[in-house]
Amino acid sequence: DLVRTPPVDGTRAYVGSVDAFARRVPLRAAAMLLRALRDSDARSAARLEHLVASWSDAFAVRFRARWVPVEHQVEHQARAVVAAALHARERAR
C-alpha cells in the first residue's frame, strides 16, 4: 500500500497527490464525455452518469472532500504563488 508505506524517494503527501491526480483525470474525462452524450445517447449517458457518481463518491471518501469557500481557495493559491516566486528568487541568487 503506497499510502501507508511511500516509496523511498516519495513522501506520503507526494504519493497522496499522485493518487488524487490519478483518480481525478479519468473522472474529469468521464464527466466531460457525459456532458457530450447527455443529449444524444440517453442509454450510454445513464451508464456513464452512474460511473461518474460512483467515482465521485469514492474520491470523496478517500480524500474526505469538503467545501472550501472560493475566497479561501483564492487566498491559498495567491500565497502559494508568492511563496513559489520567493523560493525561485532565492534559488537564483
Contacts in CASP RR format, 6 or more apart in sequence:
PFRMAT RR
TARGET T0000
AUTHOR 0000-0000-0000
METHOD contacts of the structure
MODEL  1
DLVRTPPVDGTRAYVGSVDAFARRVPLRAAAMLLRALRDSDARSAARLEH
LVASWSDAFAVRFRARWVPVEHQVEHQARAVVAAALHARERAR
2 15 0 8 1.000
2 19 0 8 1.000
3 12 0 8 1.000
3 15 0 8 1.000
3 16 0 8 1.000
3 19 0 8 1.000
6 12 0 8 1.000
6 14 0 8 1.000
6 15 0 8 1.000
7 15 0 8 1.000
19 62 0 8 1.000
20 59 0 8 1.000
20 63 0 8 1.000
23 55 0 8 1.000
23 58 0 8 1.000
23 59 0 8 1.000
23 62 0 8 1.000
24 59 0 8 1.000
26 55 0 8 1.000
27 52 0 8 1.000
27 55 0 8 1.000
27 56 0 8 1.000
27 59 0 8 1.000
30 48 0 8 1.000
30 51 0 8 1.000
30 52 0 8 1.000
30 55 0 8 1.000
31 52 0 8 1.000
33 48 0 8 1.000
34 45 0 8 1.000
34 48 0 8 1.000
34 49 0 8 1.000
34 52 0 8 1.000
37 44 0 8 1.000
37 45 0 8 1.000
37 48 0 8 1.000
38 45 0 8 1.000
59 65 0 8 1.000
END
